[in-house]
Amino acid sequence: MKKLLYIILLLSVLVSCHSTYEHKTVICIPVYGQSLALGEEAERITDFDSLAAYANGRIVTENLDHNFGYFDNNDFKQFAKKIVNYQKRAFELSLYNMAKQLADATGSDTLICIFPGGQGATAIANLSKGSMPYQKFIENIKTAYEEAKDRGWDFQVPAICWMQGESDIVDYLNTDYDQLLKQIREDMNADIKSITHQDAEIPFICYQANSLTRAEKFNANNYKCRETYVPQTFVNLLIADEHFWASGPTYPYACVNEKIHIDAEGQQSIGALAATSALGILRGKERFKGLIPLNITTNDTIVTIHMDVPCPPLVIDTIKVNKADNYGFSVINRQNLNIAKSIVVGGDSVVIYCSETPKNCRFRYAVNGDHMKSGRLHGPRGNLRDSSNNWCYMFDISI
């Protein structure tokens, strides 16, 4: 009996020691969307062993472990990949670099929880609440929350990184992307807060899809250009909606085979931009909107575009991004003609000189590119950035 009591006591001590953790705060910022969210074709340059050791192991997955790179919407398949250590489809994610930046900027008592969610080649309507990818994403957040609570740790989701839009651009789905994007954010906000019980709203940190030339009917000089609707939605939300923060457009980066997926370095760059917004959210700073147009005025044949410039001054860069006609700016009239002749950049403004009055025209940036090409060399692009490599978002605006 004494031996049995001793064994029971020893086991209880071991269990108690195993379940006692130093207090931590888990900051969970995952990415959700289609193939760019999953890093498709971006050959991985992040070493998982180094990522696991980074900042004393403070970067973790939804299981609060260091088994990075295993993703599948099917739970059994994801489990099987872990068992056999299958990493052939473990691509470079923007989250890896974002997490490093966040770990560097937070204390030793903070863990950065990251993981991807979504599904490739999928329109926003099929990623919304009720879909399998959406449900799996919410379940992953619940898993992370419950694991943190089991260890007695605090847990919060300050933001979600959103990377989706290519399918809605190229497939001419004729959906209300603006409404669907706002709705999915509202749904995620409600569903996640019901899990974490946090008071703070959960904003989206948004990149911008720039795959116009992958659309079969795209013509840069069409006055009615359906392909710009999705990219312009991001600009509109960044201007006016407090629940949307910026990362950046994809056009400044190389795409694999100049198709649709940005490469590993591009993923890392988007991750660094996302980290800027994430830190701003955590620290209660003014909303980061990125480099976007604020208003447009005309006088005779001159157009002046006033920009929101995060880090002045404005810069024309033809090294990082291959030079586009008029550095990416165009003014399209109702006769489908581009009347822009030249541009001048100064202060926080871009001045466009036109061959005739720009009345009733559309004012565009980065709406161009070679058919079926994407990326910084031949895809839809522009050459305008600020002094801290925040590149101007593509836009298409009428006044």
C-alpha positions as a Markdown table, in Angstrom:
| # | Residue | x | y | z |
|---|---|---|---|---|
| 1 | Met | 0.0 | 0.0 | 0.0 |
| 2 | Lys | 2.9 | 2.4 | 0.8 |
| 3 | Lys | 4.5 | 1.6 | -2.5 |
| 4 | Leu | 1.3 | 2.3 | -4.3 |
| 5 | Leu | 0.7 | 5.6 | -2.5 |
| 6 | Tyr | 4.3 | 6.6 | -3.3 |
| 7 | Ile | 3.8 | 5.9 | -7.0 |
| 8 | Ile | 0.6 | 7.8 | -7.1 |
| 9 | Leu | 2.2 | 10.8 | -5.3 |
| 10 | Leu | 5.2 | 10.7 | -7.7 |
| 11 | Leu | 2.9 | 10.6 | -10.7 |
| 12 | Ser | 0.9 | 13.5 | -9.4 |
| 13 | Val | 4.1 | 15.6 | -8.9 |
| 14 | Leu | 5.2 | 14.7 | -12.4 |
| 15 | Val | 1.9 | 15.7 | -13.9 |
| 16 | Ser | 1.8 | 18.9 | -11.9 |
| 17 | Cys | 5.3 | 19.8 | -13.1 |
| 18 | His | 4.5 | 19.0 | -16.7 |
| 19 | Ser | 1.3 | 21.2 | -16.6 |
| 20 | Thr | 2.9 | 24.2 | -15.0 |
| 21 | Tyr | 4.0 | 26.9 | -17.6 |
| 22 | Glu | 5.5 | 30.3 | -17.2 |
| 23 | His | 2.9 | 32.9 | -18.1 |
| 24 | Lys | 2.8 | 33.9 | -21.7 |
| 25 | Thr | 0.6 | 36.0 | -24.0 |
| 26 | Val | -0.2 | 34.5 | -27.4 |
| 27 | Ile | -0.7 | 36.9 | -30.3 |
| 28 | Cys | -2.3 | 35.1 | -33.1 |
| 29 | Ile | -2.2 | 36.6 | -36.6 |
| 30 | Pro | -2.9 | 34.1 | -39.3 |
| 31 | Val | -3.4 | 34.6 | -43.1 |
| 32 | Tyr | -6.5 | 33.6 | -45.0 |
| 33 | Gly | -7.2 | 33.7 | -48.7 |
| 34 | Gln | -6.5 | 31.8 | -51.9 |
| 35 | Ser | -3.2 | 30.5 | -53.4 |
| 36 | Leu | -1.0 | 33.5 | -52.5 |
| 37 | Ala | -2.1 | 33.1 | -48.8 |
| 38 | Leu | -0.8 | 29.5 | -49.0 |
| 39 | Gly | 2.4 | 30.6 | -50.8 |
| 40 | Glu | 1.8 | 28.5 | -53.8 |
| 41 | Glu | 4.9 | 28.1 | -56.0 |
| 42 | Ala | 7.0 | 30.3 | -53.7 |
| 43 | Glu | 10.0 | 28.1 | -53.2 |
| 44 | Arg | 10.6 | 28.1 | -49.5 |
| 45 | Ile | 13.7 | 30.0 | -48.3 |
| 46 | Thr | 12.8 | 29.9 | -44.6 |
| 47 | Asp | 14.5 | 27.1 | -42.7 |
| 48 | Phe | 12.0 | 25.6 | -40.3 |
| 49 | Asp | 14.6 | 24.6 | -37.8 |
| 50 | Ser | 15.8 | 28.2 | -37.7 |
| 51 | Leu | 12.3 | 29.5 | -37.5 |
| 52 | Ala | 11.6 | 27.2 | -34.6 |
| 53 | Ala | 14.6 | 28.4 | -32.7 |
| 54 | Tyr | 14.0 | 32.1 | -33.6 |
| 55 | Ala | 13.5 | 34.4 | -30.6 |
| 56 | Asn | 13.9 | 31.5 | -28.2 |
| 57 | Gly | 11.1 | 29.5 | -29.9 |
| 58 | Arg | 8.5 | 32.2 | -29.6 |
| 59 | Ile | 7.1 | 31.7 | -33.1 |
| 60 | Val | 4.5 | 28.8 | -33.1 |
| 61 | Thr | 1.7 | 27.2 | -35.1 |
| 62 | Glu | -2.0 | 26.8 | -34.2 |
| 63 | Asn | -0.9 | 23.9 | -32.0 |
| 64 | Leu | 1.5 | 26.1 | -30.2 |
| 65 | Asp | 4.3 | 23.9 | -31.5 |
| 66 | His | 7.0 | 24.3 | -34.2 |
| 67 | Asn | 5.6 | 21.9 | -36.8 |
| 68 | Phe | 5.6 | 24.5 | -39.6 |
| 69 | Gly | 4.6 | 23.7 | -43.2 |
| 70 | Tyr | 1.9 | 21.2 | -42.9 |
| 71 | Phe | -1.4 | 22.4 | -44.3 |
| 72 | Asp | -4.5 | 20.8 | -45.7 |
| 73 | Asn | -8.2 | 21.6 | -45.3 |
| 74 | Asn | -8.7 | 17.9 | -44.7 |
| 75 | Asp | -7.7 | 17.2 | -41.1 |
| 76 | Phe | -6.7 | 13.5 | -41.8 |
| 77 | Lys | -4.5 | 14.5 | -44.7 |
| 78 | Gln | -2.8 | 17.2 | -42.6 |
| 79 | Phe | -2.2 | 14.7 | -39.8 |
| 80 | Ala | -0.8 | 12.2 | -42.3 |
| 81 | Lys | 1.6 | 14.9 | -43.7 |
| 82 | Lys | 3.0 | 15.5 | -40.2 |
| 83 | Ile | 3.4 | 11.7 | -39.5 |
| 84 | Val | 5.5 | 11.2 | -42.7 |
| 85 | Asn | 7.1 | 14.6 | -42.5 |
| 86 | Tyr | 5.8 | 15.6 | -46.0 |
| 87 | Gln | 7.0 | 19.0 | -46.9 |
| 88 | Lys | 7.0 | 19.0 | -50.7 |
| 89 | Arg | 4.2 | 21.6 | -50.6 |
| 90 | Ala | 5.5 | 23.6 | -47.8 |
| 91 | Phe | 6.0 | 27.0 | -49.5 |
| 92 | Glu | 7.3 | 30.3 | -48.4 |
| 93 | Leu | 4.6 | 32.2 | -46.5 |
| 94 | Ser | 4.4 | 35.9 | -45.9 |
| 95 | Leu | 3.7 | 35.0 | -42.2 |
| 96 | Tyr | 7.2 | 33.7 | -41.6 |
| 97 | Asn | 8.9 | 37.1 | -42.1 |
| 98 | Met | 5.9 | 38.9 | -40.4 |
| 99 | Ala | 6.3 | 36.7 | -37.3 |
| 100 | Lys | 10.0 | 37.3 | -37.1 |
| 101 | Gln | 9.4 | 41.1 | -37.2 |
| 102 | Leu | 6.8 | 40.8 | -34.5 |
| 103 | Ala | 8.9 | 38.6 | -32.3 |
| 104 | Asp | 11.8 | 41.1 | -32.5 |
| 105 | Ala | 9.4 | 43.9 | -31.5 |
| 106 | Thr | 7.7 | 42.2 | -28.5 |
| 107 | Gly | 8.9 | 40.9 | -25.2 |
| 108 | Ser | 10.1 | 37.4 | -24.1 |
| 109 | Asp | 6.7 | 36.7 | -22.6 |
| 110 | Thr | 4.9 | 36.9 | -26.0 |
| 111 | Leu | 4.4 | 34.1 | -28.5 |
| 112 | Ile | 3.6 | 34.8 | -32.1 |
| 113 | Cys | 1.1 | 32.2 | -33.4 |
| 114 | Ile | 0.9 | 31.9 | -37.2 |
| 115 | Phe | -0.7 | 29.6 | -39.7 |
| 116 | Pro | -2.4 | 29.8 | -43.2 |
| 117 | Gly | -5.9 | 29.1 | -44.2 |
| 118 | Gly | -8.0 | 29.2 | -47.3 |
| 119 | Gln | -7.9 | 27.4 | -50.7 |
| 120 | Gly | -6.2 | 28.0 | -54.0 |
| 121 | Ala | -8.1 | 29.1 | -57.1 |
| 122 | Thr | -11.2 | 30.0 | -55.1 |
| 123 | Ala | -13.4 | 33.0 | -55.3 |
| 124 | Ile | -14.3 | 35.0 | -52.2 |
| 125 | Ala | -17.9 | 33.7 | -52.2 |
| 126 | Asn | -16.5 | 30.1 | -51.7 |
| 127 | Leu | -14.3 | 31.2 | -48.9 |
| 128 | Ser | -17.0 | 32.9 | -46.9 |
| 129 | Lys | -18.8 | 31.6 | -43.8 |
| 130 | Gly | -20.2 | 28.1 | -44.3 |
| 131 | Ser | -17.4 | 27.0 | -46.6 |
| 132 | Met | -15.0 | 24.2 | -45.6 |
| 133 | Pro | -11.9 | 26.5 | -45.7 |
| 134 | Tyr | -13.7 | 29.0 | -43.5 |
| 135 | Gln | -14.7 | 26.4 | -41.0 |
| 136 | Lys | -11.2 | 24.9 | -40.8 |
| 137 | Phe | -9.7 | 28.3 | -40.3 |
| 138 | Ile | -12.0 | 29.1 | -37.3 |
| 139 | Glu | -11.3 | 25.6 | -35.9 |
| 140 | Asn | -7.6 | 26.3 | -36.0 |
| 141 | Ile | -8.0 | 29.5 | -34.1 |
| 142 | Lys | -10.1 | 27.6 | -31.5 |
| 143 | Thr | -7.4 | 25.0 | -31.3 |
| 144 | Ala | -4.8 | 27.6 | -30.6 |
| 145 | Tyr | -7.0 | 29.4 | -28.0 |
| 146 | Glu | -7.8 | 26.2 | -26.1 |
| 147 | Glu | -4.2 | 25.1 | -26.0 |
| 148 | Ala | -3.2 | 28.5 | -24.7 |
| 149 | Lys | -5.9 | 28.4 | -22.0 |
| 150 | Asp | -4.8 | 24.9 | -21.0 |
| 151 | Arg | -1.4 | 26.4 | -20.2 |
| 152 | Gly | -2.9 | 29.3 | -18.4 |
| 153 | Trp | -1.8 | 31.8 | -21.0 |
| 154 | Asp | -3.6 | 34.9 | -22.4 |
| 155 | Phe | -4.7 | 34.8 | -26.0 |
| 156 | Gln | -5.8 | 37.4 | -28.6 |
| 157 | Val | -6.3 | 37.7 | -32.3 |
| 158 | Pro | -5.4 | 41.4 | -33.1 |
| 159 | Ala | -5.8 | 41.0 | -36.9 |
| 160 | Ile | -6.2 | 38.7 | -39.9 |
| 161 | Cys | -4.0 | 38.9 | -43.0 |
| 162 | Trp | -6.2 | 38.8 | -46.1 |
| 163 | Met | -4.7 | 37.6 | -49.4 |
| 164 | Gln | -7.4 | 36.9 | -52.0 |
| 165 | Gly | -8.8 | 38.4 | -55.1 |
| 166 | Glu | -7.2 | 36.8 | -58.2 |
| 167 | Ser | -10.1 | 34.5 | -59.0 |
| 168 | Asp | -12.6 | 37.3 | -58.7 |
| 169 | Ile | -10.5 | 39.4 | -61.1 |
| 170 | Val | -9.9 | 36.9 | -63.9 |
| 171 | Asp | -13.0 | 34.8 | -63.9 |
| 172 | Tyr | -15.5 | 37.7 | -64.4 |
| 173 | Leu | -17.8 | 36.4 | -61.6 |
| 174 | Asn | -19.8 | 39.7 | -61.3 |
| 175 | Thr | -20.0 | 39.5 | -57.5 |
| 176 | Asp | -20.2 | 42.4 | -55.1 |
| 177 | Tyr | -16.6 | 42.0 | -53.9 |
| 178 | Asp | -16.8 | 45.0 | -51.6 |
| 179 | Gln | -19.8 | 43.7 | -49.8 |
| 180 | Leu | -18.5 | 40.1 | -49.6 |
| 181 | Leu | -15.2 | 41.2 | -48.2 |
| 182 | Lys | -16.8 | 43.4 | -45.5 |
| 183 | Gln | -19.2 | 40.5 | -44.7 |
| 184 | Ile | -16.4 | 37.9 | -44.3 |
| 185 | Arg | -14.5 | 40.3 | -42.0 |
| 186 | Glu | -17.7 | 40.8 | -39.9 |
| 187 | Asp | -18.3 | 37.1 | -39.7 |
| 188 | Met | -14.8 | 36.3 | -38.7 |
| 189 | Asn | -14.8 | 39.1 | -36.2 |
| 190 | Ala | -17.9 | 37.7 | -34.6 |
| 191 | Asp | -16.9 | 34.0 | -34.7 |
| 192 | Ile | -13.4 | 34.6 | -33.4 |
| 193 | Lys | -14.5 | 36.9 | -30.6 |
| 194 | Ser | -17.0 | 34.2 | -29.5 |
| 195 | Ile | -14.0 | 32.0 | -29.0 |
| 196 | Thr | -11.5 | 34.4 | -27.5 |
| 197 | His | -14.0 | 36.6 | -25.7 |
| 198 | Gln | -11.8 | 39.6 | -26.5 |
| 199 | Asp | -13.4 | 43.1 | -26.7 |
| 200 | Ala | -11.1 | 44.5 | -29.5 |
| 201 | Glu | -12.3 | 44.4 | -33.1 |
| 202 | Ile | -10.3 | 42.2 | -35.5 |
| 203 | Pro | -9.3 | 44.2 | -38.6 |
| 204 | Phe | -8.0 | 42.8 | -41.9 |
| 205 | Ile | -4.5 | 43.6 | -43.1 |
| 206 | Cys | -4.9 | 43.7 | -46.9 |
| 207 | Tyr | -2.5 | 43.2 | -49.8 |
| 208 | Gln | -3.8 | 43.9 | -53.3 |
| 209 | Ala | -4.3 | 41.4 | -56.1 |
| 210 | Asn | -2.9 | 42.8 | -59.4 |
| 211 | Ser | -3.6 | 40.0 | -61.9 |
| 212 | Leu | -5.5 | 42.1 | -64.5 |
| 213 | Thr | -3.6 | 40.8 | -67.5 |
| 214 | Arg | -4.6 | 37.2 | -66.7 |
| 215 | Ala | -8.2 | 38.1 | -67.5 |
| 216 | Glu | -9.0 | 37.1 | -71.1 |
| 217 | Lys | -10.9 | 40.3 | -72.0 |
| 218 | Phe | -8.6 | 42.9 | -70.4 |
| 219 | Asn | -7.8 | 46.0 | -72.3 |
| 220 | Ala | -6.0 | 48.8 | -70.4 |
| 221 | Asn | -7.8 | 51.6 | -72.5 |
| 222 | Asn | -11.3 | 50.3 | -72.0 |
| 223 | Tyr | -13.3 | 53.1 | -70.2 |
| 224 | Lys | -15.3 | 50.3 | -68.6 |
| 225 | Cys | -12.7 | 48.0 | -67.1 |
| 226 | Arg | -14.3 | 45.3 | -65.0 |
| 227 | Glu | -10.9 | 43.9 | -64.0 |
| 228 | Thr | -10.1 | 46.9 | -61.9 |
| 229 | Tyr | -13.1 | 46.5 | -59.6 |
| 230 | Val | -11.5 | 44.1 | -57.1 |
| 231 | Pro | -8.2 | 46.1 | -56.8 |
| 232 | Gln | -10.1 | 49.3 | -56.4 |
| 233 | Thr | -12.2 | 47.8 | -53.6 |
| 234 | Phe | -9.1 | 47.5 | -51.5 |
| 235 | Val | -8.3 | 51.2 | -52.1 |
| 236 | Asn | -11.8 | 52.3 | -51.2 |
| 237 | Leu | -11.7 | 50.3 | -48.0 |
| 238 | Leu | -8.3 | 51.6 | -47.0 |
| 239 | Ile | -9.5 | 55.2 | -47.6 |
| 240 | Ala | -12.8 | 54.9 | -45.7 |
| 241 | Asp | -13.1 | 51.8 | -43.5 |
| 242 | Glu | -11.4 | 51.6 | -40.1 |
| 243 | His | -11.4 | 47.8 | -40.2 |
| 244 | Phe | -9.0 | 47.6 | -43.0 |
| 245 | Trp | -5.2 | 48.2 | -42.8 |
| 246 | Ala | -2.6 | 48.0 | -45.6 |
| 247 | Ser | 0.3 | 45.8 | -46.5 |
| 248 | Gly | 0.9 | 46.4 | -50.2 |
| 249 | Pro | 0.2 | 45.5 | -53.8 |
| 250 | Thr | 1.9 | 42.5 | -55.5 |
| 251 | Tyr | 3.1 | 44.1 | -58.7 |
| 252 | Pro | 6.6 | 45.2 | -57.3 |
| 253 | Tyr | 7.6 | 41.6 | -57.0 |
| 254 | Ala | 8.7 | 38.9 | -59.3 |
| 255 | Cys | 6.1 | 36.2 | -60.2 |
| 256 | Val | 7.0 | 32.6 | -60.8 |
| 257 | Asn | 7.2 | 32.2 | -64.5 |
| 258 | Glu | 5.6 | 35.7 | -64.7 |
| 259 | Lys | 2.2 | 34.1 | -64.1 |
| 260 | Ile | 0.3 | 34.8 | -60.9 |
| 261 | His | 2.1 | 33.7 | -57.8 |
| 262 | Ile | 4.7 | 36.0 | -56.3 |
| 263 | Asp | 8.0 | 34.4 | -55.4 |
| 264 | Ala | 9.6 | 33.8 | -52.0 |
| 265 | Glu | 11.2 | 37.2 | -51.8 |
| 266 | Gly | 7.9 | 38.8 | -52.6 |
| 267 | Gln | 6.2 | 36.8 | -49.9 |
| 268 | Gln | 8.8 | 38.0 | -47.4 |
| 269 | Ser | 8.3 | 41.6 | -48.5 |
| 270 | Ile | 4.5 | 41.4 | -48.1 |
| 271 | Gly | 5.2 | 39.9 | -44.6 |
| 272 | Ala | 7.4 | 42.8 | -43.6 |
| 273 | Leu | 4.6 | 45.2 | -44.7 |
| 274 | Ala | 2.0 | 43.2 | -42.8 |
| 275 | Ala | 4.2 | 43.4 | -39.7 |
| 276 | Thr | 4.1 | 47.2 | -39.9 |
| 277 | Ser | 0.3 | 47.2 | -39.7 |
| 278 | Ala | 0.2 | 44.5 | -37.1 |
| 279 | Leu | 2.5 | 46.4 | -34.8 |
| 280 | Gly | 0.4 | 49.5 | -35.4 |
| 281 | Ile | -2.7 | 47.6 | -34.3 |
| 282 | Leu | -1.0 | 46.2 | -31.2 |
| 283 | Arg | 0.3 | 49.6 | -30.2 |
| 284 | Gly | -2.9 | 51.5 | -30.9 |
| 285 | Lys | -1.4 | 53.7 | -33.6 |
| 286 | Glu | -3.1 | 55.6 | -36.4 |
| 287 | Arg | -4.4 | 53.2 | -39.1 |
| 288 | Phe | -1.8 | 52.5 | -41.7 |
| 289 | Lys | -3.4 | 53.0 | -45.1 |
| 290 | Gly | -0.4 | 52.5 | -47.4 |
| 291 | Leu | 0.3 | 54.7 | -50.4 |
| 292 | Ile | -3.1 | 55.5 | -51.9 |
| 293 | Pro | -4.8 | 58.4 | -53.7 |
| 294 | Leu | -6.9 | 60.7 | -51.4 |
| 295 | Asn | -8.5 | 63.1 | -53.9 |
| 296 | Ile | -8.2 | 64.2 | -57.5 |
| 297 | Thr | -8.6 | 67.7 | -58.9 |
| 298 | Thr | -8.6 | 69.0 | -62.5 |
| 299 | Asn | -7.8 | 72.4 | -64.1 |
| 300 | Asp | -8.1 | 72.8 | -67.8 |
| 301 | Thr | -5.9 | 69.9 | -69.1 |
| 302 | Ile | -4.1 | 69.2 | -65.9 |
| 303 | Val | -4.9 | 66.5 | -63.3 |
| 304 | Thr | -3.5 | 66.6 | -59.8 |
| 305 | Ile | -3.7 | 63.5 | -57.7 |
| 306 | His | -3.1 | 64.1 | -54.0 |
| 307 | Met | -1.7 | 61.0 | -52.2 |
| 308 | Asp | -1.6 | 59.7 | -48.7 |
| 309 | Val | 2.2 | 59.2 | -48.4 |
| 310 | Pro | 3.3 | 57.2 | -45.3 |
| 311 | Cys | 7.0 | 58.1 | -45.6 |
| 312 | Pro | 7.6 | 61.2 | -47.8 |
| 313 | Pro | 8.8 | 62.1 | -50.3 |
| 314 | Leu | 7.3 | 60.3 | -53.3 |
| 315 | Val | 9.8 | 58.5 | -55.5 |
| 316 | Ile | 9.8 | 57.3 | -59.1 |
| 317 | Asp | 11.6 | 53.9 | -59.1 |
| 318 | Thr | 12.4 | 52.2 | -62.4 |
| 319 | Ile | 15.0 | 49.9 | -61.0 |
| 320 | Lys | 12.8 | 47.7 | -58.8 |
| 321 | Val | 9.9 | 47.8 | -61.2 |
| 322 | Asn | 10.4 | 47.9 | -64.9 |
| 323 | Lys | 9.4 | 51.4 | -66.3 |
| 324 | Ala | 5.8 | 51.6 | -67.4 |
| 325 | Asp | 4.4 | 54.3 | -69.8 |
| 326 | Asn | 4.0 | 57.5 | -67.9 |
| 327 | Tyr | 5.3 | 55.5 | -64.9 |
| 328 | Gly | 2.0 | 53.7 | -64.8 |
| 329 | Phe | -0.5 | 56.6 | -64.9 |
| 330 | Ser | -3.2 | 56.9 | -67.5 |
| 331 | Val | -6.3 | 59.1 | -68.1 |
| 332 | Ile | -8.9 | 57.2 | -70.2 |
| 333 | Asn | -11.8 | 59.1 | -71.9 |
| 334 | Arg | -15.2 | 57.7 | -73.0 |
| 335 | Gln | -13.8 | 57.0 | -76.4 |
| 336 | Asn | -11.3 | 54.5 | -74.9 |
| 337 | Leu | -8.3 | 56.7 | -75.5 |
| 338 | Asn | -5.5 | 57.4 | -73.1 |
| 339 | Ile | -5.0 | 61.2 | -73.1 |
| 340 | Ala | -2.2 | 61.3 | -70.5 |
| 341 | Lys | 1.0 | 62.8 | -72.0 |
| 342 | Ser | 3.4 | 63.3 | -69.1 |
| 343 | Ile | 3.6 | 63.4 | -65.3 |
| 344 | Val | 5.5 | 65.3 | -62.7 |
| 345 | Val | 5.9 | 64.1 | -59.1 |
| 346 | Gly | 6.4 | 66.6 | -56.3 |
| 347 | Gly | 5.7 | 66.7 | -52.6 |
| 348 | Asp | 2.6 | 64.5 | -51.9 |
| 349 | Ser | 1.1 | 64.9 | -55.4 |
| 350 | Val | 1.3 | 63.6 | -58.9 |
| 351 | Val | 0.5 | 66.0 | -61.7 |
| 352 | Ile | -0.7 | 64.6 | -65.1 |
| 353 | Tyr | -0.6 | 66.7 | -68.2 |
| 354 | Cys | -3.3 | 65.7 | -70.8 |
| 355 | Ser | -3.8 | 66.3 | -74.5 |
| 356 | Glu | -7.4 | 67.5 | -73.9 |
| 357 | Thr | -9.7 | 68.1 | -71.0 |
| 358 | Pro | -9.9 | 65.2 | -68.5 |
| 359 | Lys | -13.6 | 65.9 | -67.8 |
| 360 | Asn | -15.6 | 62.7 | -67.4 |
| 361 | Cys | -12.4 | 60.6 | -67.6 |
| 362 | Arg | -11.1 | 57.7 | -65.5 |
| 363 | Phe | -7.8 | 58.2 | -63.7 |
| 364 | Arg | -5.7 | 55.1 | -63.4 |
| 365 | Tyr | -2.5 | 53.8 | -62.0 |
| 366 | Ala | -0.9 | 50.4 | -62.8 |
| 367 | Val | -3.7 | 49.4 | -65.2 |
| 368 | Asn | -1.5 | 48.2 | -68.0 |
| 369 | Gly | 0.8 | 45.2 | -68.8 |
| 370 | Asp | 1.5 | 42.5 | -71.3 |
| 371 | His | -1.2 | 39.8 | -71.9 |
| 372 | Met | -0.9 | 36.9 | -69.5 |
| 373 | Lys | 2.1 | 38.4 | -67.7 |
| 374 | Ser | 2.3 | 39.3 | -64.0 |
| 375 | Gly | 4.9 | 40.9 | -61.8 |
| 376 | Arg | 7.4 | 43.7 | -61.8 |
| 377 | Leu | 8.8 | 43.3 | -65.3 |
| 378 | His | 5.9 | 43.0 | -67.8 |
| 379 | Gly | 2.7 | 42.7 | -65.7 |
| 380 | Pro | 0.3 | 45.5 | -64.6 |
| 381 | Arg | 2.6 | 47.9 | -62.7 |
| 382 | Gly | 3.7 | 51.4 | -61.8 |
| 383 | Asn | 6.8 | 53.1 | -60.6 |
| 384 | Leu | 5.5 | 55.2 | -57.7 |
| 385 | Arg | 6.6 | 54.5 | -54.1 |
| 386 | Asp | 7.5 | 56.4 | -51.0 |
| 387 | Ser | 10.9 | 56.7 | -49.3 |
| 388 | Ser | 10.3 | 53.5 | -47.3 |
| 389 | Asn | 9.3 | 51.2 | -50.2 |
| 390 | Asn | 5.6 | 51.5 | -49.7 |
| 391 | Trp | 4.4 | 51.1 | -53.3 |
| 392 | Cys | 1.3 | 52.8 | -54.6 |
| 393 | Tyr | -1.8 | 50.7 | -54.7 |
| 394 | Met | -3.3 | 50.2 | -58.2 |
| 395 | Phe | -6.4 | 52.4 | -58.7 |
| 396 | Asp | -9.1 | 53.3 | -61.2 |
| 397 | Ile | -11.1 | 56.4 | -60.2 |
| 398 | Ser | -13.6 | 58.6 | -61.9 |
| 399 | Ile | -14.7 | 62.1 | -60.9 |
